[in-house]
Amino acid sequence: MKSRIFLDYASTTPLDSVVLKAMTPYYKKYFGNPSSAHSFGQKTKAAIEEARARVSKFLECAPLEVFFTSGATEANTSVIHGVVEACEEKKPGLKPHIVVSAIEHESVLAPIRRLELAQRVEATYVSPGRDGIVSASDVARAVRSHTALVSVMYVNSEVGTVQPVAEIGGMLVKRPPSVFGFKTIFHTDAVQAAYWLECSPAALKADFLTLSAHKIYGPKGVGVLYKKEGVPFVPLLRGGGQEYAMRSGTENVAGIVGCGEAVRYLFDPKISVARIRIRQVRDRIIRGVLKRIGGASLTGALDGRVFNNAHFLLEGVDGRDLALALDREGFAVSTGSACSENTREASHVLIAMGVAPQDALGALRVTVGKQTKAEDADKFIGTLAAVLKRARIKQ
């Protein structure tokens, strides 16, 4: 059987064995409902609070500013709807304005578009430069007196570029309050940033910050919503009042425990060594592809991206067909965000960056992780060259 090499770490990461070990007892032995007053429930409630404390330490915030969700999609949607509903309660009939980068994940863009269609919000979409980085000054120019929310992701999920979120957050703090009576709220989707960058909301001047456990070698189905104390917000899910009434619904205890365990590794001094090694493997791929593959170009800024991301535009080939061909050869790569992978339309991120639609169809995203070796990179480069040669000959 052909060995398989995973090069799609931006879509998900393998569950760390230490994380799985921490989670396992909560599937069978410690199964109580955290809302129950008896000892079974209090055991699982304590486990959730321990995980909350670990996440709050990582974020350098108060534990009661951290809430667990079913994933980053829910967390992002909660922020958008929660702020809009707070505005509607505060000033009925006044339509809030949202400023959002045009390269956000669909879990941010889709709910905003839906609210626009319902005529509940106005929205301004700020495009990045060709380097994939949104200008803080462009964001500042888009803000109006009735701008209730600004949402700019920390790291782009497709091309890996780091956005100037601290600069944007700092700019918003200095502005006068909006017509809704509170400062313009700042949200950053930090899903792709947590393993690589400091994620202190205080340092970023963020009012909301969202994370996903499965991007940091934790379990799927668990997200984190940071909400600064006192920021206007109406919960999306209501009912039993779990998560301090910020997110109702019985908690995924095992998943939350796994999230807390995955975050623990982010404090490990060894992580800096892992980051350097991952960057070396990533750079090896970039050098090899640009040297051996004609018509290949790196998308976005090299220095302004996280260490594991290599995103290319390849001339004369459809990126999705190429990804499928590479999969048959044993390599798992993608054309962009996993949540947008099932469409043949050009990436909205690349279009916003000014890439022509036809060129954008030749996108290939290669993202490496803790398990990726230098020899994996070399095998990939050789296989990519061979697969591309065959594809171009056929054309």
DRENDO-1510 file (C-alpha; in Angstrom, 1 decimal, always signed):
<recs>
REC; n; res; u; v; w
REC; 1; MET; +0.0; +0.0; +0.0 .
REC; 2; LYS; +1.3; +3.4; -1.0 .
REC; 3; SER; +2.3; +5.6; +2.0 .
REC; 4; ARG; +0.3; +8.8; +2.4 .
REC; 5; ILE; +1.7; +12.2; +3.4 .
REC; 6; PHE; -0.6; +14.8; +4.9 .
REC; 7; LEU; +0.2; +18.4; +3.7 .
REC; 8; ASP; -3.1; +20.0; +4.6 .
REC; 9; TYR; -2.6; +21.1; +8.2 .
REC; 10; ALA; -4.5; +24.4; +7.7 .
REC; 11; SER; -7.6; +22.4; +7.2 .
REC; 12; THR; -7.1; +20.3; +10.4 .
REC; 13; THR; -4.5; +18.7; +12.5 .
REC; 14; PRO; -4.2; +15.2; +13.9 .
REC; 15; LEU; -5.4; +14.7; +17.4 .
REC; 16; ASP; -2.3; +14.6; +19.7 .
REC; 17; SER; -2.0; +11.3; +21.6 .
REC; 18; VAL; -1.7; +13.2; +24.9 .
REC; 19; VAL; -4.9; +15.1; +24.1 .
REC; 20; LEU; -6.7; +11.8; +23.3 .
REC; 21; LYS; -5.5; +10.3; +26.6 .
REC; 22; ALA; -6.9; +13.3; +28.5 .
REC; 23; MET; -10.2; +13.1; +26.7 .
REC; 24; THR; -10.9; +9.3; +26.9 .
REC; 25; PRO; -12.1; +9.1; +30.6 .
REC; 26; TYR; -14.8; +11.6; +29.8 .
REC; 27; TYR; -16.5; +9.4; +27.2 .
REC; 28; LYS; -17.2; +6.6; +29.6 .
REC; 29; LYS; -16.0; +7.0; +33.2 .
REC; 30; TYR; -16.9; +10.7; +33.8 .
REC; 31; PHE; -20.1; +11.0; +31.9 .
REC; 32; GLY; -22.2; +13.3; +34.1 .
REC; 33; ASN; -24.1; +16.3; +32.9 .
REC; 34; PRO; -22.1; +19.4; +34.0 .
REC; 35; SER; -25.4; +21.1; +35.0 .
REC; 36; SER; -26.3; +18.3; +37.5 .
REC; 37; ALA; -25.8; +19.1; +41.2 .
REC; 38; HIS; -24.6; +15.6; +42.1 .
REC; 39; SER; -21.0; +14.4; +42.1 .
REC; 40; PHE; -21.1; +13.0; +38.6 .
REC; 41; GLY; -22.1; +16.4; +37.3 .
REC; 42; GLN; -19.7; +18.3; +39.5 .
REC; 43; LYS; -16.8; +16.2; +38.3 .
REC; 44; THR; -17.4; +17.1; +34.6 .
REC; 45; LYS; -18.2; +20.8; +35.6 .
REC; 46; ALA; -14.8; +20.9; +37.3 .
REC; 47; ALA; -13.1; +19.6; +34.2 .
REC; 48; ILE; -14.7; +22.3; +32.0 .
REC; 49; GLU; -13.5; +25.0; +34.5 .
REC; 50; GLU; -10.0; +23.6; +34.4 .
REC; 51; ALA; -10.0; +23.8; +30.6 .
REC; 52; ARG; -11.4; +27.3; +30.8 .
REC; 53; ALA; -8.6; +28.4; +33.1 .
REC; 54; ARG; -6.0; +27.0; +30.7 .
REC; 55; VAL; -7.5; +28.8; +27.7 .
REC; 56; SER; -7.8; +32.1; +29.7 .
REC; 57; LYS; -4.1; +31.8; +30.7 .
REC; 58; PHE; -3.2; +31.4; +27.0 .
REC; 59; LEU; -5.4; +34.4; +26.1 .
REC; 60; GLU; -4.2; +36.4; +29.1 .
REC; 61; CYS; -7.8; +37.2; +30.1 .
REC; 62; ALA; -10.3; +36.4; +32.9 .
REC; 63; PRO; -11.7; +32.8; +32.9 .
REC; 64; LEU; -15.3; +34.3; +32.7 .
REC; 65; GLU; -14.4; +35.9; +29.4 .
REC; 66; VAL; -13.9; +32.5; +27.8 .
REC; 67; PHE; -16.8; +30.4; +26.5 .
REC; 68; PHE; -16.9; +27.1; +24.7 .
REC; 69; THR; -18.9; +26.5; +21.5 .
REC; 70; SER; -19.3; +23.7; +19.0 .
REC; 71; GLY; -16.6; +25.2; +16.8 .
REC; 72; ALA; -15.3; +28.5; +15.3 .
REC; 73; THR; -18.2; +28.7; +12.8 .
REC; 74; GLU; -20.6; +28.9; +15.7 .
REC; 75; ALA; -18.4; +31.3; +17.6 .
REC; 76; ASN; -18.0; +33.6; +14.6 .
REC; 77; THR; -21.7; +33.5; +13.8 .
REC; 78; SER; -22.5; +34.2; +17.5 .
REC; 79; VAL; -20.4; +37.4; +17.5 .
REC; 80; ILE; -22.0; +38.8; +14.4 .
REC; 81; HIS; -25.6; +38.1; +15.4 .
REC; 82; GLY; -24.9; +38.9; +19.0 .
REC; 83; VAL; -23.6; +42.4; +18.2 .
REC; 84; VAL; -26.3; +43.1; +15.7 .
REC; 85; GLU; -29.1; +42.1; +18.1 .
REC; 86; ALA; -27.5; +44.2; +20.8 .
REC; 87; CYS; -27.6; +47.2; +18.4 .
REC; 88; GLU; -31.2; +46.5; +17.5 .
REC; 89; GLU; -32.2; +46.4; +21.2 .
REC; 90; LYS; -30.2; +49.6; +21.9 .
REC; 91; LYS; -31.5; +51.6; +18.9 .
REC; 92; PRO; -34.5; +50.0; +17.2 .
REC; 93; GLY; -34.9; +51.0; +13.6 .
REC; 94; LEU; -31.2; +52.1; +13.2 .
REC; 95; LYS; -29.4; +49.8; +10.9 .
REC; 96; PRO; -25.8; +48.9; +12.2 .
REC; 97; HIS; -22.9; +49.1; +9.9 .
REC; 98; ILE; -20.2; +46.4; +9.7 .
REC; 99; VAL; -16.7; +46.7; +8.3 .
REC; 100; VAL; -15.2; +43.3; +7.3 .
REC; 101; SER; -12.2; +42.2; +5.3 .
REC; 102; ALA; -13.1; +40.7; +2.0 .
REC; 103; ILE; -10.8; +37.7; +2.8 .
REC; 104; GLU; -12.6; +36.4; +5.9 .
REC; 105; HIS; -13.6; +32.8; +6.3 .
REC; 106; GLU; -17.1; +32.0; +5.1 .
REC; 107; SER; -18.3; +31.6; +8.7 .
REC; 108; VAL; -17.9; +35.4; +9.0 .
REC; 109; LEU; -18.9; +36.5; +5.5 .
REC; 110; ALA; -22.0; +34.3; +5.1 .
REC; 111; PRO; -23.9; +35.5; +8.1 .
REC; 112; ILE; -23.1; +39.1; +7.2 .
REC; 113; ARG; -24.4; +38.6; +3.7 .
REC; 114; ARG; -27.5; +37.0; +5.1 .
REC; 115; LEU; -28.1; +40.0; +7.4 .
REC; 116; GLU; -27.6; +42.3; +4.5 .
REC; 117; LEU; -30.2; +40.5; +2.4 .
REC; 118; ALA; -32.6; +40.8; +5.3 .
REC; 119; GLN; -31.8; +44.5; +5.4 .
REC; 120; ARG; -30.7; +44.4; +9.0 .
REC; 121; VAL; -27.2; +45.7; +8.4 .
REC; 122; GLU; -25.1; +47.6; +6.0 .
REC; 123; ALA; -21.6; +46.2; +5.3 .
REC; 124; THR; -18.4; +47.5; +3.8 .
REC; 125; TYR; -15.9; +44.9; +2.5 .
REC; 126; VAL; -12.2; +45.9; +2.6 .
REC; 127; SER; -10.0; +44.2; +0.1 .
REC; 128; PRO; -6.3; +43.4; +0.7 .
REC; 129; GLY; -3.3; +44.3; -1.5 .
REC; 130; ARG; -1.8; +41.8; -3.8 .
REC; 131; ASP; +0.3; +40.7; -0.9 .
REC; 132; GLY; -2.8; +39.4; +0.9 .
REC; 133; ILE; -2.6; +41.9; +3.7 .
REC; 134; VAL; -5.4; +44.3; +4.6 .
REC; 135; SER; -4.4; +47.9; +5.2 .
REC; 136; ALA; -5.3; +49.2; +8.7 .
REC; 137; SER; -5.7; +52.7; +7.1 .
REC; 138; ASP; -8.2; +51.2; +4.6 .
REC; 139; VAL; -10.2; +49.8; +7.5 .
REC; 140; ALA; -10.1; +53.1; +9.3 .
REC; 141; ARG; -11.4; +54.9; +6.3 .
REC; 142; ALA; -14.4; +52.5; +6.1 .
REC; 143; VAL; -15.5; +53.1; +9.7 .
REC; 144; ARG; -18.6; +55.4; +10.1 .
REC; 145; SER; -20.5; +56.9; +13.0 .
REC; 146; HIS; -22.9; +53.9; +13.0 .
REC; 147; THR; -20.2; +51.2; +12.5 .
REC; 148; ALA; -21.0; +48.7; +15.3 .
REC; 149; LEU; -18.6; +46.0; +14.4 .
REC; 150; VAL; -15.2; +45.6; +12.6 .
REC; 151; SER; -14.2; +42.0; +11.8 .
REC; 152; VAL; -10.7; +41.2; +10.5 .
REC; 153; MET; -9.1; +37.8; +10.8 .
REC; 154; TYR; -5.7; +37.4; +12.5 .
REC; 155; VAL; -4.3; +35.0; +9.8 .
REC; 156; ASN; -5.9; +34.3; +6.5 .
REC; 157; SER; -7.0; +30.7; +6.2 .
REC; 158; GLU; -5.9; +30.3; +2.5 .
REC; 159; VAL; -2.7; +32.2; +1.9 .
REC; 160; GLY; -1.6; +32.4; +5.5 .
REC; 161; THR; -0.9; +36.1; +5.6 .
REC; 162; VAL; -0.9; +37.9; +9.0 .
REC; 163; GLN; -3.2; +40.8; +9.3 .
REC; 164; PRO; -2.4; +44.0; +11.3 .
REC; 165; VAL; -5.1; +43.3; +13.9 .
REC; 166; ALA; -3.3; +45.1; +16.7 .
REC; 167; GLU; -3.0; +48.2; +14.7 .
REC; 168; ILE; -6.7; +48.0; +13.7 .
REC; 169; GLY; -7.7; +47.3; +17.3 .
REC; 170; GLY; -5.6; +50.3; +18.5 .
REC; 171; MET; -7.2; +52.6; +16.0 .
REC; 172; LEU; -10.7; +51.6; +17.0 .
REC; 173; VAL; -10.0; +52.2; +20.7 .
REC; 174; LYS; -9.1; +55.9; +19.9 .
REC; 175; ARG; -12.3; +56.5; +18.0 .
REC; 176; PRO; -15.3; +58.2; +19.7 .
REC; 177; PRO; -18.3; +55.9; +20.6 .
REC; 178; SER; -20.6; +54.9; +17.8 .
REC; 179; VAL; -24.2; +56.2; +17.6 .
REC; 180; PHE; -25.2; +53.1; +19.5 .
REC; 181; GLY; -23.5; +54.4; +22.6 .
REC; 182; PHE; -20.5; +52.1; +22.8 .
REC; 183; LYS; -17.2; +51.9; +21.0 .
REC; 184; THR; -17.0; +50.2; +17.6 .
REC; 185; ILE; -16.6; +46.5; +18.6 .
REC; 186; PHE; -13.6; +44.7; +17.2 .
REC; 187; HIS; -13.7; +40.9; +16.4 .
REC; 188; THR; -10.8; +38.8; +15.1 .
REC; 189; ASP; -11.0; +35.2; +13.9 .
REC; 190; ALA; -7.7; +33.8; +15.3 .
REC; 191; VAL; -8.3; +30.2; +14.2 .
REC; 192; GLN; -5.2; +30.0; +12.0 .
REC; 193; ALA; -3.1; +32.1; +14.4 .
REC; 194; ALA; -3.2; +30.2; +17.8 .
REC; 195; TYR; -0.3; +27.8; +17.1 .
REC; 196; TRP; +2.0; +30.5; +15.7 .
REC; 197; LEU; +1.3; +33.9; +17.3 .
REC; 198; GLU; +0.5; +35.5; +20.6 .
REC; 199; CYS; -3.3; +35.7; +20.9 .
REC; 200; SER; -3.8; +38.1; +23.9 .
REC; 201; PRO; -7.0; +40.0; +23.2 .
REC; 202; ALA; -5.8; +42.8; +25.4 .
REC; 203; ALA; -2.6; +43.2; +23.3 .
REC; 204; LEU; -4.7; +43.1; +20.1 .
REC; 205; LYS; -7.3; +45.4; +21.5 .
REC; 206; ALA; -9.9; +42.9; +20.5 .
REC; 207; ASP; -13.4; +42.7; +22.1 .
REC; 208; PHE; -14.1; +39.3; +20.6 .
REC; 209; LEU; -11.6; +36.6; +19.5 .
REC; 210; THR; -12.5; +33.1; +18.2 .
REC; 211; LEU; -10.5; +29.9; +18.2 .
REC; 212; SER; -10.8; +26.3; +17.1 .
REC; 213; ALA; -9.4; +23.3; +18.9 .
REC; 214; HIS; -8.8; +21.1; +15.9 .
REC; 215; LYS; -6.3; +23.6; +14.4 .
REC; 216; ILE; -4.0; +23.1; +17.3 .
REC; 217; TYR; -3.9; +19.2; +17.5 .
REC; 218; GLY; -7.1; +19.1; +19.6 .
REC; 219; PRO; -10.5; +17.6; +18.8 .
REC; 220; LYS; -13.0; +18.7; +16.2 .
REC; 221; GLY; -16.3; +20.1; +17.3 .
REC; 222; VAL; -14.9; +22.5; +19.9 .
REC; 223; GLY; -14.5; +26.2; +19.6 .
REC; 224; VAL; -13.6; +29.1; +21.9 .
REC; 225; LEU; -15.3; +32.5; +22.1 .
REC; 226; TYR; -13.5; +35.2; +24.0 .
REC; 227; LYS; -15.8; +38.1; +24.9 .
REC; 228; LYS; -14.5; +41.1; +26.7 .
REC; 229; GLU; -16.4; +41.8; +29.9 .
REC; 230; GLY; -19.1; +44.4; +29.4 .
REC; 231; VAL; -19.1; +44.3; +25.6 .
REC; 232; PRO; -22.8; +44.4; +24.3 .
REC; 233; PHE; -23.8; +41.0; +23.1 .
REC; 234; VAL; -27.0; +38.9; +22.8 .
REC; 235; PRO; -26.4; +35.1; +22.9 .
REC; 236; LEU; -27.2; +33.2; +19.8 .
REC; 237; LEU; -28.2; +30.0; +21.6 .
REC; 238; ARG; -30.6; +30.3; +24.5 .
REC; 239; GLY; -32.2; +27.7; +26.7 .
REC; 240; GLY; -30.5; +26.0; +29.7 .
REC; 241; GLY; -28.1; +28.9; +30.4 .
REC; 242; GLN; -24.9; +26.8; +30.1 .
REC; 243; GLU; -21.6; +28.6; +29.7 .
REC; 244; TYR; -22.7; +31.3; +32.1 .
REC; 245; ALA; -25.8; +32.0; +29.8 .
REC; 246; MET; -23.5; +32.9; +26.9 .
REC; 247; ARG; -24.0; +29.6; +25.0 .
REC; 248; SER; -26.9; +27.3; +26.0 .
REC; 249; GLY; -26.7; +23.6; +25.3 .
REC; 250; THR; -25.2; +20.7; +27.2 .
REC; 251; GLU; -21.4; +21.0; +26.9 .
REC; 252; ASN; -19.1; +18.6; +25.0 .
REC; 253; VAL; -17.1; +17.7; +28.0 .
REC; 254; ALA; -14.6; +15.4; +26.4 .
REC; 255; GLY; -14.0; +17.9; +23.6 .
REC; 256; ILE; -13.6; +20.8; +26.0 .
REC; 257; VAL; -11.1; +18.8; +28.1 .
REC; 258; GLY; -9.2; +18.0; +24.8 .
REC; 259; CYS; -9.2; +21.7; +23.9 .
REC; 260; GLY; -7.7; +22.6; +27.3 .
REC; 261; GLU; -5.0; +19.9; +26.9 .
REC; 262; ALA; -4.2; +21.1; +23.4 .
REC; 263; VAL; -3.8; +24.6; +24.6 .
REC; 264; ARG; -1.4; +23.4; +27.3 .
REC; 265; TYR; +1.1; +22.5; +24.6 .
REC; 266; LEU; +1.1; +26.1; +23.4 .
REC; 267; PHE; +2.9; +27.0; +26.7 .
REC; 268; ASP; +5.6; +24.3; +26.2 .
REC; 269; PRO; +9.0; +25.8; +25.5 .
REC; 270; LYS; +9.6; +23.1; +22.9 .
REC; 271; ILE; +7.0; +24.7; +20.7 .
REC; 272; SER; +9.4; +27.4; +19.5 .
REC; 273; VAL; +11.8; +24.6; +18.3 .
REC; 274; ALA; +8.8; +22.9; +16.5 .
REC; 275; ARG; +7.9; +26.2; +14.8 .
REC; 276; ILE; +11.4; +26.7; +13.5 .
REC; 277; ARG; +11.6; +23.1; +12.2 .
REC; 278; ILE; +8.2; +23.5; +10.5 .
REC; 279; ARG; +9.3; +26.7; +8.9 .
REC; 280; GLN; +12.4; +25.1; +7.5 .
REC; 281; VAL; +10.3; +22.3; +5.9 .
REC; 282; ARG; +7.9; +24.9; +4.5 .
REC; 283; ASP; +10.7; +27.0; +3.1 .
REC; 284; ARG; +12.2; +23.8; +1.5 .
REC; 285; ILE; +8.9; +23.3; -0.3 .
REC; 286; ILE; +8.7; +26.9; -1.5 .
REC; 287; ARG; +12.3; +26.8; -2.8 .
REC; 288; GLY; +11.8; +23.5; -4.5 .
REC; 289; VAL; +8.5; +24.4; -6.2 .
REC; 290; LEU; +9.7; +27.8; -7.4 .
REC; 291; LYS; +13.0; +26.2; -8.7 .
REC; 292; ARG; +11.6; +23.1; -10.4 .
REC; 293; ILE; +8.1; +24.1; -11.5 .
REC; 294; GLY; +7.7; +26.4; -14.5 .
REC; 295; GLY; +4.9; +28.9; -14.2 .
REC; 296; ALA; +4.7; +28.6; -10.4 .
REC; 297; SER; +4.5; +31.7; -8.2 .
REC; 298; LEU; +4.0; +32.1; -4.4 .
REC; 299; THR; +0.8; +33.8; -3.5 .
REC; 300; GLY; +1.0; +36.7; -1.0 .
REC; 301; ALA; +3.9; +38.0; +1.1 .
REC; 302; LEU; +6.6; +35.4; +2.1 .
REC; 303; ASP; +7.7; +37.2; +5.3 .
REC; 304; GLY; +4.2; +38.3; +6.4 .
REC; 305; ARG; +2.7; +34.8; +6.7 .
REC; 306; VAL; +2.6; +32.0; +9.3 .
REC; 307; PHE; +5.4; +29.5; +9.2 .
REC; 308; ASN; +3.5; +26.5; +7.8 .
REC; 309; ASN; +1.8; +28.0; +4.8 .
REC; 310; ALA; +2.9; +27.7; +1.2 .
REC; 311; HIS; +0.3; +28.8; -1.3 .
REC; 312; PHE; +1.0; +28.8; -5.1 .
REC; 313; LEU; -0.5; +29.8; -8.3 .
REC; 314; LEU; +0.3; +27.3; -11.1 .
REC; 315; GLU; -0.1; +28.2; -14.8 .
REC; 316; GLY; -1.9; +25.9; -17.2 .
REC; 317; VAL; -3.6; +23.6; -14.7 .
REC; 318; ASP; -6.8; +23.4; -12.6 .
REC; 319; GLY; -5.9; +23.4; -8.9 .
REC; 320; ARG; -8.7; +21.0; -7.9 .
REC; 321; ASP; -7.8; +18.5; -10.6 .
REC; 322; LEU; -4.2; +18.8; -9.5 .
REC; 323; ALA; -5.1; +18.2; -5.9 .
REC; 324; LEU; -7.0; +15.1; -6.8 .
REC; 325; ALA; -4.1; +13.8; -8.9 .
REC; 326; LEU; -1.7; +14.4; -6.0 .
REC; 327; ASP; -4.1; +12.5; -3.7 .
REC; 328; ARG; -3.9; +9.5; -6.0 .
REC; 329; GLU; -0.1; +9.7; -5.6 .
REC; 330; GLY; -0.4; +9.8; -1.8 .
REC; 331; PHE; -0.3; +13.5; -1.0 .
REC; 332; ALA; -3.1; +15.4; +0.7 .
REC; 333; VAL; -3.1; +19.0; -0.3 .
REC; 334; SER; -5.9; +21.5; -1.0 .
REC; 335; THR; -6.8; +24.5; -3.2 .
REC; 336; GLY; -7.9; +26.7; -0.3 .
REC; 337; SER; -10.1; +26.6; +2.8 .
REC; 338; ALA; -11.6; +23.2; +3.5 .
REC; 339; CYS; -15.0; +24.8; +4.0 .
REC; 340; SER; -14.9; +26.1; +0.4 .
REC; 341; GLU; -13.2; +23.1; -1.2 .
REC; 342; ASN; -16.3; +21.6; -2.8 .
REC; 343; THR; -16.8; +24.4; -5.3 .
REC; 344; ARG; -15.0; +25.0; -8.6 .
REC; 345; GLU; -15.4; +28.7; -8.3 .
REC; 346; ALA; -12.3; +30.8; -8.0 .
REC; 347; SER; -11.4; +31.6; -4.4 .
REC; 348; HIS; -12.9; +34.8; -3.0 .
REC; 349; VAL; -9.7; +35.4; -1.2 .
REC; 350; LEU; -7.6; +35.4; -4.4 .
REC; 351; ILE; -10.2; +37.5; -6.3 .
REC; 352; ALA; -10.1; +40.1; -3.5 .
REC; 353; MET; -6.3; +40.1; -3.8 .
REC; 354; GLY; -6.6; +41.1; -7.4 .
REC; 355; VAL; -5.8; +37.7; -9.0 .
REC; 356; ALA; -7.6; +37.1; -12.3 .
REC; 357; PRO; -10.4; +34.4; -11.9 .
REC; 358; GLN; -8.7; +32.1; -14.5 .
REC; 359; ASP; -5.4; +32.3; -12.7 .
REC; 360; ALA; -7.0; +31.8; -9.3 .
REC; 361; LEU; -8.3; +28.4; -10.5 .
REC; 362; GLY; -4.6; +27.2; -10.5 .
REC; 363; ALA; -4.3; +27.6; -6.8 .
REC; 364; LEU; -2.6; +25.0; -4.6 .
REC; 365; ARG; -2.3; +25.3; -0.8 .
REC; 366; VAL; +0.4; +23.2; +0.9 .
REC; 367; THR; +0.5; +23.4; +4.7 .
REC; 368; VAL; +2.9; +21.5; +6.9 .
REC; 369; GLY; +2.8; +20.5; +10.6 .
REC; 370; LYS; +4.6; +18.8; +13.5 .
REC; 371; GLN; +4.7; +15.4; +11.7 .
REC; 372; THR; +6.0; +16.7; +8.3 .
REC; 373; LYS; +9.6; +15.7; +7.5 .
REC; 374; ALA; +12.2; +17.2; +5.1 .
REC; 375; GLU; +12.0; +14.0; +3.0 .
REC; 376; ASP; +8.2; +14.4; +2.8 .
REC; 377; ALA; +8.9; +17.8; +1.2 .
REC; 378; ASP; +11.3; +16.4; -1.3 .
REC; 379; LYS; +9.0; +13.6; -2.3 .
REC; 380; PHE; +6.2; +16.1; -2.7 .
REC; 381; ILE; +8.2; +18.4; -5.0 .
REC; 382; GLY; +9.3; +15.5; -7.2 .
REC; 383; THR; +5.7; +14.1; -7.4 .
REC; 384; LEU; +4.3; +17.6; -8.1 .
REC; 385; ALA; +6.7; +18.1; -11.0 .
REC; 386; ALA; +5.8; +14.7; -12.5 .
REC; 387; VAL; +2.1; +15.2; -12.1 .
REC; 388; LEU; +2.2; +18.7; -13.6 .
REC; 389; LYS; +4.3; +17.5; -16.5 .
REC; 390; ARG; +1.7; +14.8; -17.3 .
REC; 391; ALA; -1.2; +17.2; -16.9 .
REC; 392; ARG; +0.4; +19.8; -19.2 .
REC; 393; ILE; +1.2; +17.2; -21.9 .
REC; 394; LYS; -2.4; +16.1; -22.0 .
REC; 395; GLN; -3.5; +19.7; -22.4 .
</recs>
